[in-house]
Amino acid sequence: MSDSRPDLVIYGSPVSPFVRKVAGLCIEKQVPYEIEAVNVFDPPQWFRDISPMKRIPVLRDRSVAEEGVAGTIADSSAICAMIERKHPAPALYPEDPMALGEALFIEEYADTALAMAGGLGIFRPIFFAISKGDEPDLAKARDAWANQMPAVFDVLEGRLGGSGFFAGEALSIADISVACVLMQVSLVAETPLDRWPALAAHFAAMQARASIAQPYAAAEKMVRKALPTRFDLT
Ligand SMILES: N[C@@H](CCC(=O)N[C@@H](CS)C(=O)NCC(=O)O)C(=O)O
């Protein structure tokens, strides 16, 4: 009997922007994958064994090994770089050295600065509270929107300049990373970007791509069960 399962398994949940980043890269490359649900806050021992920092996502490549640490990679950036090498087309890392450096920097900036402000500052105080049956901490979320997000948006707006892409002349890991992390805010709150027109245009264009929209739709389906509408943080 032939095995119709995809080689690539992403352990985690589409509610994680880093899981969606890996899924988005796979979709752009038309690489089959599946997501296997793991509750990262109370993970089974087998997951702790393959995720030293107890974070999602972790990737398994079944063509390498079906269990244990072999065949697994923790951390979305490491995972995406591995998939790029294994499935080079279309290239999502620029060839030009400076453009590559810029793409990797923007990916890191999205995964840290943007994720701190939007994920820890806005998504968690709202969604984690609601998931536990508590009132959302809107004061904290509004503070993050007013006082943390603008500086991050200023950097992203400046880096885009007049281009439709963050690095080089084509879609890259930078664009996917920014869109996935910024959409973490959209899961729980309106995301008005009128003061940052280049970023707003980039965000709209990215949301129209299946690679961004499909994993986000899966996350939104889960989030909307607990939170039917988004908050206005302005
Ligand atoms: N740098 C890591 C970040 C992963 C990360 O922070 N994942 C979050 C979910 S979005 C997580 O696993 N959190 C678990 C925890 O905070 O205990 C990556 O890019 O994969």
The ligand as an SDF file (V2000), in Angstrom:
LIG
                    3D

 20 19  0  0  0  0  0  0  0  0999 V2000
   11.6850   31.7890   17.3820 N   0  0  0  0  0  0  0  0  0  0  0  0
   10.6710   30.7830   17.4570 C   0  0  0  0  0  0  0  0  0  0  0  0
    9.4760   31.3080   18.2310 C   0  0  0  0  0  0  0  0  0  0  0  0
    8.4320   30.2500   18.4610 C   0  0  0  0  0  0  0  0  0  0  0  0
    7.4250   30.6750   19.4970 C   0  0  0  0  0  0  0  0  0  0  0  0
    7.6610   31.5830   20.3030 O   0  0  0  0  0  0  0  0  0  0  0  0
    6.2950   29.9740   19.5020 N   0  0  0  0  0  0  0  0  0  0  0  0
    5.2830   30.2280   20.5210 C   0  0  0  0  0  0  0  0  0  0  0  0
    3.8830   30.1350   19.9420 C   0  0  0  0  0  0  0  0  0  0  0  0
    3.5390   31.4470   18.8410 S   0  0  0  0  0  0  0  0  0  0  0  0
    5.3900   29.1700   21.5960 C   0  0  0  0  0  0  0  0  0  0  0  0
    5.6840   28.0420   21.3010 O   0  0  0  0  0  0  0  0  0  0  0  0
    5.1520   29.5400   22.8480 N   0  0  0  0  0  0  0  0  0  0  0  0
    5.1590   28.6170   23.9260 C   0  0  0  0  0  0  0  0  0  0  0  0
    5.3840   29.2700   25.2420 C   0  0  0  0  0  0  0  0  0  0  0  0
    5.4530   30.5030   25.2900 O   0  0  0  0  0  0  0  0  0  0  0  0
    5.4800   28.5250   26.2180 O   0  0  0  0  0  0  0  0  0  0  0  0
   10.2540   30.3510   16.0370 C   0  0  0  0  0  0  0  0  0  0  0  0
   10.3920   31.1820   15.1370 O   0  0  0  0  0  0  0  0  0  0  0  0
    9.8390   29.2020   15.8430 O   0  0  0  0  0  0  0  0  0  0  0  0
  1  2  1  0
  2  3  1  0
  2 18  1  0
  3  4  1  0
  4  5  1  0
  5  6  2  0
  5  7  1  0
  7  8  1  0
  8  9  1  0
  8 11  1  0
  9 10  1  0
 11 12  2  0
 11 13  1  0
 13 14  1  0
 14 15  1  0
 15 16  2  0
 15 17  1  0
 18 19  2  0
 18 20  1  0
M  END
$$$$
